[in-house]
């Protein structure tokens, strides 16, 4: 599948958060919801996607069928999460 750019994923996730805030009248509710990226992820794309502020996770499809690919994807997500926490 096609991988969204990090900017595209971030924009989509912000739109979802804004909709939640509008629906529930609370930015706190929107901020507390974990939003996962549902497009294609690869070991090469996961770190940049997960590095976006509003991307809280990813649904790993085909990359999980190969142990090496899945491990590299998992490691990339962990690296991005560590960097995101360090910047907050």
OpenMM code with the backbone's topology and positions (N, CA, C; nanometers):
from openmm import Vec3, app, unit

residues = "UNK UNK UNK UNK UNK UNK UNK UNK UNK UNK UNK UNK UNK UNK UNK UNK UNK UNK UNK UNK UNK UNK UNK UNK UNK UNK UNK UNK UNK UNK UNK UNK UNK UNK UNK UNK UNK UNK UNK UNK UNK UNK UNK UNK UNK UNK UNK UNK UNK UNK UNK UNK UNK UNK UNK UNK UNK UNK UNK UNK UNK UNK UNK UNK UNK UNK UNK UNK UNK UNK UNK UNK UNK UNK UNK UNK UNK UNK UNK UNK UNK UNK UNK UNK UNK UNK UNK UNK".split()
positions = [
    Vec3(0.0808, -0.1183, 0.0000),
    Vec3(0.0000, 0.0000, 0.0000),
    Vec3(0.0853, 0.1249, 0.0000),
    Vec3(0.0195, 0.2356, -0.0127),
    Vec3(0.0870, 0.3643, -0.0114),
    Vec3(0.1019, 0.4146, 0.1313),
    Vec3(0.2167, 0.4732, 0.1583),
    Vec3(0.2444, 0.5295, 0.2896),
    Vec3(0.2182, 0.6793, 0.2834),
    Vec3(0.1420, 0.7303, 0.3772),
    Vec3(0.1198, 0.8751, 0.3854),
    Vec3(0.2495, 0.9421, 0.4272),
    Vec3(0.2637, 1.0672, 0.3896),
    Vec3(0.3778, 1.1420, 0.4418),
    Vec3(0.3481, 1.1720, 0.5884),
    Vec3(0.4506, 1.1976, 0.6677),
    Vec3(0.4251, 1.2348, 0.8067),
    Vec3(0.3325, 1.3560, 0.8192),
    Vec3(0.3488, 1.4539, 0.7308),
    Vec3(0.2608, 1.5719, 0.7341),
    Vec3(0.1156, 1.5355, 0.7046),
    Vec3(0.0938, 1.4455, 0.6099),
    Vec3(-0.0428, 1.4018, 0.5778),
    Vec3(-0.1056, 1.3287, 0.6973),
    Vec3(-0.0289, 1.2409, 0.7593),
    Vec3(-0.0799, 1.1667, 0.8750),
    Vec3(-0.1114, 1.2623, 0.9897),
    Vec3(-0.0222, 1.3552, 1.0156),
    Vec3(-0.0442, 1.4523, 1.1230),
    Vec3(-0.1697, 1.5345, 1.0956),
    Vec3(-0.1866, 1.5821, 0.9733),
    Vec3(-0.3044, 1.6624, 0.9387),
    Vec3(-0.4338, 1.5833, 0.9599),
    Vec3(-0.4339, 1.4573, 0.9210),
    Vec3(-0.5530, 1.3736, 0.9388),
    Vec3(-0.5832, 1.3522, 1.0874),
    Vec3(-0.4797, 1.3305, 1.1660),
    Vec3(-0.4988, 1.3067, 1.3091),
    Vec3(-0.5438, 1.4330, 1.3817),
    Vec3(-0.4941, 1.5487, 1.3389),
    Vec3(-0.5404, 1.6756, 1.3960),
    Vec3(-0.6879, 1.6959, 1.3634),
    Vec3(-0.7286, 1.6651, 1.2400),
    Vec3(-0.8693, 1.6788, 1.2016),
    Vec3(-0.9579, 1.5896, 1.2884),
    Vec3(-0.9134, 1.4687, 1.3159),
    Vec3(-0.9898, 1.3776, 1.4026),
    Vec3(-0.9988, 1.4336, 1.5435),
    Vec3(-0.8866, 1.4825, 1.5966),
    Vec3(-0.8880, 1.5407, 1.7324),
    Vec3(-0.9795, 1.6626, 1.7396),
    Vec3(-0.9744, 1.7463, 1.6370),
    Vec3(-1.0619, 1.8643, 1.6349),
    Vec3(-1.2085, 1.8236, 1.6303),
    Vec3(-1.2405, 1.7191, 1.5555),
    Vec3(-1.3782, 1.6687, 1.5502),
    Vec3(-1.4219, 1.6165, 1.6862),
    Vec3(-1.3342, 1.5431, 1.7532),
    Vec3(-1.3667, 1.4918, 1.8873),
    Vec3(-1.3889, 1.6058, 1.9858),
    Vec3(-1.3044, 1.7075, 1.9793),
    Vec3(-1.3191, 1.8224, 2.0693),
    Vec3(-1.4514, 1.8928, 2.0440),
    Vec3(-1.4891, 1.9044, 1.9169),
    Vec3(-1.6152, 1.9681, 1.8816),
    Vec3(-1.7345, 1.8847, 1.9262),
    Vec3(-1.7279, 1.7537, 1.9033),
    Vec3(-1.8384, 1.6643, 1.9390),
    Vec3(-1.8609, 1.6575, 2.0892),
    Vec3(-1.7516, 1.6556, 2.1661),
    Vec3(-1.7625, 1.6365, 2.3101),
    Vec3(-1.7392, 1.7635, 2.3892),
    Vec3(-1.7149, 1.8741, 2.3189),
    Vec3(-1.6994, 2.0023, 2.3857),
    Vec3(-1.5813, 2.0092, 2.4794),
    Vec3(-1.4809, 1.9278, 2.4536),
    Vec3(-1.3684, 1.9234, 2.5457),
    Vec3(-1.2389, 1.8869, 2.4740),
    Vec3(-1.1408, 1.9750, 2.4860),
    Vec3(-1.0086, 1.9431, 2.4349),
    Vec3(-0.9454, 1.8317, 2.5151),
    Vec3(-0.9845, 1.8193, 2.6432),
    Vec3(-0.9301, 1.7124, 2.7276),
    Vec3(-0.9699, 1.5754, 2.6759),
    Vec3(-1.0942, 1.5626, 2.6319),
    Vec3(-1.1406, 1.4353, 2.5759),
    Vec3(-1.0613, 1.4044, 2.4495),
    Vec3(-1.0492, 1.5030, 2.3616),
    Vec3(-0.9770, 1.4826, 2.2358),
    Vec3(-0.8324, 1.4441, 2.2615),
    Vec3(-0.7695, 1.5076, 2.3591),
    Vec3(-0.6287, 1.4794, 2.3900),
    Vec3(-0.6100, 1.3411, 2.4515),
    Vec3(-0.7134, 1.2901, 2.5178),
    Vec3(-0.6999, 1.1614, 2.5868),
    Vec3(-0.7223, 1.0414, 2.4935),
    Vec3(-0.7780, 1.0649, 2.3758),
    Vec3(-0.8048, 0.9563, 2.2817),
    Vec3(-0.6774, 0.9207, 2.2063),
    Vec3(-0.6441, 0.7926, 2.2026),
    Vec3(-0.5275, 0.7436, 2.1291),
    Vec3(-0.5695, 0.7184, 1.9852),
    Vec3(-0.5052, 0.7858, 1.8922),
    Vec3(-0.5394, 0.7734, 1.7508),
    Vec3(-0.4249, 0.7032, 1.6796),
    Vec3(-0.4565, 0.5920, 1.6162),
    Vec3(-0.3558, 0.5129, 1.5463),
    Vec3(-0.3604, 0.5403, 1.3967),
    Vec3(-0.2429, 0.5443, 1.3372),
    Vec3(-0.2310, 0.5574, 1.1927),
    Vec3(-0.2676, 0.4230, 1.1318),
    Vec3(-0.3597, 0.4234, 1.0372),
    Vec3(-0.4083, 0.2979, 0.9803),
    Vec3(-0.3610, 0.2688, 0.8393),
    Vec3(-0.2702, 0.3510, 0.7880),
    Vec3(-0.2177, 0.3258, 0.6542),
    Vec3(-0.1002, 0.2306, 0.6591),
    Vec3(-0.0353, 0.2154, 0.5474),
    Vec3(0.0798, 0.1262, 0.5398),
    Vec3(0.1976, 0.1825, 0.6187),
    Vec3(0.2629, 0.0962, 0.6924),
    Vec3(0.3872, 0.1336, 0.7605),
    Vec3(0.4947, 0.0337, 0.7204),
    Vec3(0.6147, 0.0837, 0.7153),
    Vec3(0.7302, 0.0006, 0.6831),
    Vec3(0.8385, 0.0310, 0.7859),
    Vec3(0.9397, -0.0537, 0.7937),
    Vec3(1.0505, -0.0218, 0.8843),
    Vec3(1.1126, 0.1142, 0.8509),
    Vec3(1.1042, 0.1528, 0.7242),
    Vec3(1.1638, 0.2797, 0.6820),
    Vec3(1.0753, 0.4010, 0.7136),
    Vec3(0.9445, 0.3820, 0.7292),
    Vec3(0.8534, 0.4959, 0.7489),
    Vec3(0.8043, 0.5130, 0.8917),
    Vec3(0.8136, 0.4111, 0.9732),
    Vec3(0.7486, 0.4143, 1.1042),
    Vec3(0.8013, 0.5238, 1.1960),
    Vec3(0.9320, 0.5447, 1.1975),
    Vec3(0.9886, 0.6420, 1.2919),
    Vec3(0.9386, 0.7830, 1.2617),
    Vec3(0.9345, 0.8202, 1.1343),
    Vec3(0.8861, 0.9536, 1.0993),
    Vec3(0.7369, 0.9674, 1.1270),
    Vec3(0.6586, 0.8653, 1.0947),
    Vec3(0.5146, 0.8715, 1.1206),
    Vec3(0.4859, 0.8813, 1.2696),
    Vec3(0.5494, 0.7952, 1.3466),
    Vec3(0.5264, 0.7944, 1.4912),
    Vec3(0.5860, 0.9165, 1.5603),
    Vec3(0.6754, 0.9858, 1.4924),
    Vec3(0.7346, 1.1066, 1.5487),
    Vec3(0.6402, 1.2254, 1.5485),
    Vec3(0.5313, 1.2148, 1.4752),
    Vec3(0.4333, 1.3237, 1.4712),
    Vec3(0.3565, 1.3294, 1.6027),
    Vec3(0.3284, 1.4511, 1.6469),
    Vec3(0.2690, 1.4740, 1.7785),
    Vec3(0.1369, 1.4007, 1.7991),
    Vec3(0.0515, 1.3972, 1.6978),
    Vec3(-0.0822, 1.3401, 1.7159),
    Vec3(-0.0966, 1.1965, 1.6685),
    Vec3(0.0121, 1.1360, 1.6220),
    Vec3(0.0089, 0.9954, 1.5806),
    Vec3(0.0494, 0.9115, 1.7014),
    Vec3(-0.0479, 0.8404, 1.7585),
    Vec3(-0.0255, 0.7670, 1.8837),
    Vec3(0.0075, 0.6202, 1.8645),
    Vec3(-0.0044, 0.5700, 1.7456),
    Vec3(0.0223, 0.4289, 1.7208),
    Vec3(0.0029, 0.3989, 1.5737),
    Vec3(0.0269, 0.2753, 1.5370),
    Vec3(0.0107, 0.2338, 1.3978),
    Vec3(-0.0415, 0.0914, 1.3930),
    Vec3(-0.1232, 0.0652, 1.2947),
    Vec3(-0.1728, -0.0701, 1.2707),
    Vec3(-0.0789, -0.1336, 1.1693),
    Vec3(-0.0013, -0.2287, 1.2132),
    Vec3(0.1002, -0.2897, 1.1275),
    Vec3(0.0380, -0.4077, 1.0540),
    Vec3(0.0415, -0.4024, 0.9221),
    Vec3(-0.0160, -0.5095, 0.8411),
    Vec3(0.0918, -0.6007, 0.7876),
    Vec3(0.1203, -0.5864, 0.6593),
    Vec3(0.2151, -0.6730, 0.5914),
    Vec3(0.3536, -0.6750, 0.6518),
    Vec3(0.3946, -0.5637, 0.7134),
    Vec3(0.5276, -0.5591, 0.7753),
    Vec3(0.5392, -0.6589, 0.8908),
    Vec3(0.4267, -0.7082, 0.9397),
    Vec3(0.4310, -0.8032, 1.0509),
    Vec3(0.4453, -0.9479, 1.0049),
    Vec3(0.4395, -0.9707, 0.8748),
    Vec3(0.4468, -1.1072, 0.8236),
    Vec3(0.5883, -1.1627, 0.8180),
    Vec3(0.6854, -1.0752, 0.8268),
    Vec3(0.8258, -1.1146, 0.8241),
    Vec3(0.8873, -1.0715, 0.9572),
    Vec3(0.9479, -1.1638, 1.0288),
    Vec3(0.9993, -1.1342, 1.1632),
    Vec3(1.0999, -1.0201, 1.1625),
    Vec3(1.1902, -1.0181, 1.0667),
    Vec3(1.2903, -0.9115, 1.0616),
    Vec3(1.2242, -0.7762, 1.0357),
    Vec3(1.1316, -0.7736, 0.9428),
    Vec3(1.0609, -0.6495, 0.9103),
    Vec3(0.9805, -0.6008, 1.0301),
    Vec3(0.9111, -0.6913, 1.0969),
    Vec3(0.8313, -0.6536, 1.2131),
    Vec3(0.9205, -0.6013, 1.3257),
    Vec3(1.0318, -0.6676, 1.3497),
    Vec3(1.1232, -0.6239, 1.4561),
    Vec3(1.1764, -0.4842, 1.4268),
    Vec3(1.2139, -0.4589, 1.3016),
    Vec3(1.2645, -0.3268, 1.2652),
    Vec3(1.1548, -0.2213, 1.2770),
    Vec3(1.0307, -0.2567, 1.2438),
    Vec3(0.9180, -0.1645, 1.2583),
    Vec3(0.8938, -0.1348, 1.4052),
    Vec3(0.8943, -0.2371, 1.4879),
    Vec3(0.8746, -0.2215, 1.6321),
    Vec3(0.9837, -0.1329, 1.6914),
    Vec3(1.1082, -0.1581, 1.6537),
    Vec3(1.2202, -0.0789, 1.7045),
    Vec3(1.2082, 0.0672, 1.6615),
    Vec3(1.1665, 0.0904, 1.5380),
    Vec3(1.1485, 0.2273, 1.4891),
    Vec3(1.0401, 0.3014, 1.5642),
    Vec3(0.9316, 0.2317, 1.5974),
    Vec3(0.8246, 0.2936, 1.6750),
    Vec3(0.8741, 0.3299, 1.8140),
    Vec3(0.9522, 0.2426, 1.8739),
    Vec3(1.0078, 0.2711, 2.0066),
    Vec3(1.1014, 0.3889, 2.0051),
    Vec3(1.1828, 0.3998, 1.9017),
    Vec3(1.2744, 0.5137, 1.8888),
    Vec3(1.1979, 0.6437, 1.8771),
    Vec3(1.0925, 0.6439, 1.7969),
    Vec3(1.0118, 0.7649, 1.7786),
    Vec3(0.9436, 0.8030, 1.9079),
    Vec3(0.8922, 0.7047, 1.9814),
    Vec3(0.8247, 0.7325, 2.1084),
    Vec3(0.9218, 0.7940, 2.2080),
    Vec3(1.0433, 0.7444, 2.2140),
    Vec3(1.1438, 0.8002, 2.3045),
    Vec3(1.1750, 0.9445, 2.2672),
    Vec3(1.1882, 0.9729, 2.1385),
    Vec3(1.2176, 1.1086, 2.0938),
    Vec3(1.0999, 1.2027, 2.1232),
    Vec3(0.9769, 1.1520, 2.1050),
    Vec3(0.8582, 1.2332, 2.1304),
    Vec3(0.8503, 1.2693, 2.2788),
    Vec3(0.8772, 1.1738, 2.3671),
    Vec3(0.8741, 1.1991, 2.5119),
    Vec3(0.9828, 1.2973, 2.5525),
    Vec3(1.0993, 1.2869, 2.4916),
    Vec3(1.2115, 1.3745, 2.5257),
    Vec3(1.1813, 1.5184, 2.4853),
    Vec3(1.1021, 1.5381, 2.3795),
    Vec3(1.0730, 1.6739, 2.3331),
    Vec3(0.9609, 1.7394, 2.4112),
    Vec3(0.8856, 1.6638, 2.4907),
    Vec3(0.7752, 1.7218, 2.5681),
    Vec3(0.8196, 1.7737, 2.6974),
] * unit.nanometer
topology = app.Topology()
chain = topology.addChain("A")
for resn in residues:
    res = topology.addResidue(resn, chain)
    for name in ("N", "CA", "C"):
        topology.addAtom(name, app.Element.getBySymbol(name[0]), res)
